[in-house]
């Protein structure tokens, strides 16, 4: 059966269509062509009843569906037909949708939820009776805003800071859009699209800020753990990462952001502890101090100490003890 020809909607014109506008004999094909801009409508299991409102702009499409339950798919055939070059923010005002994705992936979005969906992914949507609002965004712009592809079947948006504002804009467009002059409608639709993209960009920025805070906190926690366990000669990145509940890769990244490595930081901490012990424990055995600071090899400790402070451990202590001896001698003379 050939698909009825439906005129392309004009930009920034608020259109309303109803299943009552079409002859029953051609209803499915006509509704399929007129009411669905990014996915394909499957033959219904029940009587097809509904209304759609939509407005197409230069940078996006806003619309709403209300009526009986239905099913849509995105497939290779849909891609060949030129569909799918968009991502959609769906606001389920009064309906739910069950999704079936590749690899038997499944999820259900409940009434009241708002989420981002990648229309270009092969997907089977089961829509219940009710009402939903949607905003189609240019695919490339949306992908750039979120920093790449979706990890799952959808990206929930309810907790985003701008979500209440976007929800209000979409509901206002649906309820009052048909009263607006074309220039007013253009301004409102473009503003809604920009709000959506701004919200999506904020997700990436928030994630990056959270990751930065995480690595800063992880670095501080690792240094604190090292300070408490530096005498343990077996202390290494594996032990530290396990104690902090992170992977070694994450631990390495935290230290790399501070222009150092885990072992360099641990070595420096041990060196400073050894230096202070040498200064405090006059006459103490250098080997004992080295062991107490996590250096089991006295020869290696001596080389590392000299490379760090310019003199051997014994010479360092002698330089510290010499001024003390002078003070002691001068003090005795004055008695």
C-alpha positions as CSV (number, residue, x, y, z in Angstrom):
1,X,0.0,0.0,0.0
2,X,1.4,3.4,-0.9
3,X,1.9,5.9,1.9
4,X,-0.3,9.0,1.7
5,X,1.5,12.2,0.8
6,X,1.4,14.6,3.8
7,X,2.6,18.2,3.2
8,X,5.8,19.1,5.1
9,X,4.9,21.4,8.0
10,X,6.0,25.0,7.8
11,X,8.6,26.4,10.2
12,X,7.2,27.9,13.4
13,X,3.6,27.0,12.7
14,X,1.7,25.2,15.5
15,X,-0.1,22.3,13.9
16,X,-2.7,20.1,15.4
17,X,-3.8,16.7,14.0
18,X,-6.4,14.2,15.1
19,X,-7.1,10.7,14.0
20,X,-10.6,12.0,13.3
21,X,-9.1,14.0,10.4
22,X,-8.4,10.8,8.3
23,X,-10.6,8.2,6.6
24,X,-10.6,4.9,8.5
25,X,-9.4,3.0,5.4
26,X,-6.2,5.0,5.3
27,X,-5.9,6.0,8.9
28,X,-2.8,3.9,9.9
29,X,-0.7,4.9,6.9
30,X,-1.8,8.6,7.0
31,X,-1.2,8.8,10.8
32,X,2.1,7.1,10.5
33,X,3.3,9.6,7.9
34,X,1.8,12.7,9.6
35,X,2.4,12.2,13.3
36,X,5.8,10.6,13.6
37,X,8.9,12.5,12.7
38,X,11.8,10.3,14.0
39,X,10.5,6.7,14.5
40,X,8.2,4.4,12.7
41,X,4.7,3.5,13.9
42,X,3.8,-0.2,14.0
43,X,0.3,-1.4,13.1
44,X,-1.8,-1.0,16.2
45,X,-3.2,-3.8,18.3
46,X,-6.2,-1.7,19.2
47,X,-8.2,1.1,17.6
48,X,-5.9,4.0,16.8
49,X,-7.1,7.2,18.5
50,X,-5.3,10.3,19.3
51,X,-4.2,13.9,18.7
52,X,-0.8,15.4,18.1
53,X,0.5,18.9,18.3
54,X,3.8,20.0,16.9
55,X,5.9,22.9,15.8
56,X,9.0,22.6,13.7
57,X,11.8,25.2,14.1
58,X,15.3,25.7,12.6
59,X,17.0,23.9,15.5
60,X,14.5,21.5,16.8
61,X,10.9,20.2,16.9
62,X,8.5,20.3,19.8
63,X,5.3,18.2,20.0
64,X,2.9,16.2,22.1
65,X,1.0,12.9,21.6
66,X,-2.2,12.1,23.4
67,X,-4.4,9.0,22.9
68,X,-4.5,5.3,22.7
69,X,-1.5,3.0,23.3
70,X,0.8,2.3,20.4
71,X,4.3,1.0,19.5
72,X,7.1,2.6,17.6
73,X,10.5,1.3,16.4
74,X,13.7,2.6,15.0
75,X,15.4,0.2,12.6
76,X,17.8,0.0,9.6
77,X,14.8,0.7,7.4
78,X,14.0,3.8,9.3
79,X,17.6,4.9,8.9
80,X,17.4,4.3,5.2
81,X,14.3,6.4,5.1
82,X,16.3,9.4,6.5
83,X,15.0,9.2,10.1
84,X,17.0,9.2,13.3
85,X,19.2,12.3,12.9
86,X,18.0,13.5,16.2
87,X,17.9,12.8,20.0
88,X,14.7,13.3,21.9
89,X,13.8,14.6,25.3
90,X,10.6,12.9,26.3
91,X,8.4,14.2,29.1
92,X,5.9,11.5,30.1
93,X,3.1,13.7,31.3
94,X,0.5,10.9,31.7
95,X,1.8,7.7,30.2
96,X,4.6,5.2,30.6
97,X,6.9,3.6,28.0
98,X,8.7,0.3,27.9
99,X,11.9,0.1,25.9
100,X,13.5,-2.9,24.3
101,X,17.0,-2.4,23.0
102,X,19.9,-4.4,21.5
103,X,21.1,-7.4,23.4
104,X,17.8,-7.9,25.3
105,X,18.3,-4.6,27.1
106,X,15.0,-3.5,28.7
107,X,13.7,-0.6,30.8
108,X,10.5,1.1,31.8
109,X,10.1,4.9,32.1
110,X,7.2,5.8,34.4
111,X,4.7,8.6,34.1
112,X,6.1,11.9,35.2
113,X,9.7,11.1,34.1
114,X,11.8,13.1,31.7
115,X,14.8,11.6,29.9
116,X,17.0,11.8,26.8
117,X,16.7,9.0,24.3
118,X,18.9,8.3,21.3
119,X,16.5,7.9,18.4
120,X,19.2,6.5,16.1
121,X,19.6,3.4,18.3
122,X,17.7,0.3,17.2
123,X,14.8,0.3,19.7
124,X,11.3,-0.9,20.2
125,X,9.0,1.4,22.2
126,X,5.7,0.3,23.9
127,X,3.7,3.4,24.7
128,X,0.7,3.1,27.1
129,X,-2.5,5.1,26.7
130,X,-2.0,8.7,27.9
131,X,0.0,11.8,27.0
132,X,3.6,12.6,26.4
133,X,5.5,15.8,25.3
134,X,8.7,15.6,23.3
135,X,11.6,17.8,22.1
136,X,13.6,16.7,19.1
137,X,17.2,18.0,19.2
138,X,19.8,17.8,16.4
139,X,21.7,14.6,17.0
140,X,25.2,16.1,16.7
141,X,24.4,19.1,18.9
142,X,23.0,16.8,21.6
143,X,25.9,14.4,21.4
144,X,28.4,17.3,21.8
145,X,26.4,18.6,24.7
146,X,26.6,15.4,26.7
147,X,30.1,14.6,25.6
148,X,29.5,11.4,23.7
149,X,27.0,8.6,23.3
150,X,24.5,7.5,26.0
151,X,25.7,4.7,28.3
152,X,22.3,3.1,28.6
153,X,18.9,3.1,26.9
154,X,18.2,6.6,28.2
155,X,19.6,9.4,30.3
156,X,17.3,10.5,33.2
157,X,17.0,14.2,33.5
158,X,14.7,14.8,36.5
159,X,17.5,15.7,38.9
160,X,19.2,18.2,36.6
161,X,19.1,21.8,37.9
162,X,17.4,23.1,34.7
163,X,14.9,20.3,34.5
164,X,12.1,22.2,36.3
165,X,12.5,25.1,33.9
166,X,12.6,22.9,30.8
167,X,9.5,21.0,32.0
168,X,7.6,24.3,32.5
169,X,8.7,25.5,29.0
170,X,7.5,22.3,27.4
171,X,4.2,22.3,29.2
172,X,3.6,26.0,28.4
173,X,4.4,25.4,24.7
174,X,1.9,22.5,24.6
175,X,-0.9,24.4,26.3
176,X,-0.4,27.9,24.9
177,X,1.7,27.6,21.8
178,X,-1.2,27.7,19.4
179,X,-2.1,31.2,20.7
180,X,1.3,32.7,19.8
181,X,2.1,34.7,16.7
182,X,4.8,33.1,14.5
183,X,7.6,35.4,15.7
184,X,6.6,34.7,19.4
185,X,6.4,31.0,18.8
186,X,9.8,31.0,17.1
187,X,11.3,32.8,20.1
188,X,9.8,30.4,22.6
189,X,10.7,27.2,20.7
190,X,14.3,28.3,20.1
191,X,14.6,29.3,23.8
192,X,13.3,25.9,24.8
193,X,15.8,24.1,22.6
194,X,18.6,26.3,24.0
195,X,17.5,25.5,27.6
196,X,17.6,21.8,26.7
197,X,21.1,22.0,25.3
198,X,22.3,24.1,28.2
199,X,20.9,21.5,30.6
200,X,22.7,18.7,28.7
201,X,26.0,20.6,28.7
202,X,25.6,21.1,32.4
203,X,25.5,17.3,32.9
204,X,29.0,17.0,31.5
205,X,30.3,20.0,33.4
206,X,28.9,18.7,36.6
207,X,30.4,15.2,36.0
208,X,33.8,16.8,35.3
209,X,33.6,18.9,38.4
210,X,32.6,15.9,40.5
211,X,35.5,13.9,39.1
212,X,37.9,16.7,39.9
213,X,36.6,16.9,43.5
214,X,36.9,13.1,43.7
215,X,40.5,13.0,42.6
216,X,41.4,15.8,44.9
217,X,39.8,14.0,47.9
218,X,41.4,10.8,46.8
219,X,44.9,12.4,46.7
220,X,44.5,13.8,50.2
221,X,43.2,10.5,51.6
222,X,46.1,8.6,50.0
223,X,48.7,11.0,51.5
224,X,47.0,10.6,54.9
225,X,47.1,6.8,54.6
226,X,50.8,6.9,53.6
227,X,51.6,9.1,56.6
228,X,50.0,6.5,58.9
229,X,51.6,3.5,57.3
230,X,54.9,4.6,55.8
231,X,57.0,2.3,58.1
232,X,55.4,-0.7,56.3
233,X,58.0,-1.7,53.7
234,X,55.3,-3.6,51.7
235,X,53.2,-0.4,51.3
236,X,52.5,0.0,47.5
237,X,49.8,1.3,45.2
238,X,47.9,-1.9,45.3
239,X,47.6,-1.7,49.1
240,X,46.7,2.0,49.1
241,X,44.1,1.6,46.4
242,X,42.5,-1.4,48.2
243,X,42.4,0.6,51.5
244,X,40.8,3.6,49.8
245,X,38.3,1.5,47.7
246,X,39.4,2.6,44.3
247,X,41.3,1.2,41.3
248,X,45.0,1.6,40.8
249,X,44.3,3.5,37.6
250,X,42.1,6.0,39.5
251,X,44.8,6.4,42.2
252,X,47.4,7.0,39.5
253,X,45.3,9.7,37.9
254,X,44.8,11.4,41.2
255,X,48.5,11.7,41.7
256,X,49.2,12.6,38.1
257,X,46.9,15.6,38.5
258,X,49.4,16.7,41.2
259,X,52.4,16.2,38.9
260,X,53.7,13.2,40.8
261,X,53.4,9.5,41.2
262,X,52.3,7.3,44.1
263,X,55.8,5.9,44.7
264,X,57.5,9.3,44.3
265,X,55.1,10.8,46.9
266,X,55.7,7.8,49.3
267,X,59.4,8.1,48.9
268,X,59.4,11.8,49.6
269,X,57.3,11.3,52.7
270,X,59.6,8.6,54.0
271,X,62.6,10.8,53.3
272,X,61.2,13.7,55.3
273,X,60.4,11.3,58.2
274,X,63.9,9.9,58.1
275,X,65.4,13.4,58.0
276,X,63.5,14.5,61.1
277,X,64.3,11.3,63.0
278,X,68.0,11.8,62.2
279,X,67.8,15.3,63.6
280,X,65.9,14.2,66.7
281,X,67.7,11.0,67.6
282,X,71.4,12.0,68.1
283,X,73.6,9.0,68.3
284,X,70.9,6.7,67.0
285,X,71.7,4.0,64.5
286,X,71.2,5.1,60.9
287,X,70.1,1.6,59.8
288,X,67.5,1.5,62.6
289,X,66.1,4.8,61.4
290,X,66.0,3.7,57.8
291,X,64.1,0.5,58.7
292,X,61.7,2.5,60.8
293,X,60.9,4.7,57.8
294,X,60.3,1.8,55.4
295,X,63.8,1.5,53.8
296,X,65.0,-2.1,54.3
297,X,68.2,-1.6,52.2
298,X,70.6,0.7,54.1
299,X,72.8,1.2,51.0
300,X,69.9,2.2,48.9
301,X,68.6,4.5,51.6
302,X,72.0,6.3,51.8
303,X,72.0,6.9,48.1
304,X,68.5,8.1,48.0
305,X,69.1,10.4,51.0
306,X,72.2,12.0,49.4
307,X,70.4,12.4,46.1
308,X,67.6,14.2,47.9
309,X,69.4,16.3,50.5
310,X,73.0,16.6,49.1
311,X,74.8,14.7,51.9
312,X,74.8,11.3,53.4
313,X,72.5,10.5,56.4
314,X,75.5,10.5,58.8
315,X,76.9,13.8,57.4
316,X,73.4,15.3,57.8
317,X,73.3,14.4,61.4
318,X,76.8,15.7,62.0
319,X,75.8,19.0,60.6
320,X,72.9,19.2,62.9
321,X,74.9,18.0,66.0
322,X,77.7,20.5,65.4
323,X,75.7,23.7,66.2
324,X,74.2,21.9,69.2
325,X,77.7,21.1,70.6
326,X,78.7,24.8,70.2
327,X,75.6,25.9,72.1
328,X,76.3,23.4,74.8
329,X,79.9,24.5,75.1
330,X,79.0,28.2,75.2
331,X,76.4,27.5,77.8
332,X,78.9,25.7,80.1
333,X,81.4,28.6,79.8
334,X,78.7,31.0,81.0
335,X,77.9,29.0,84.1
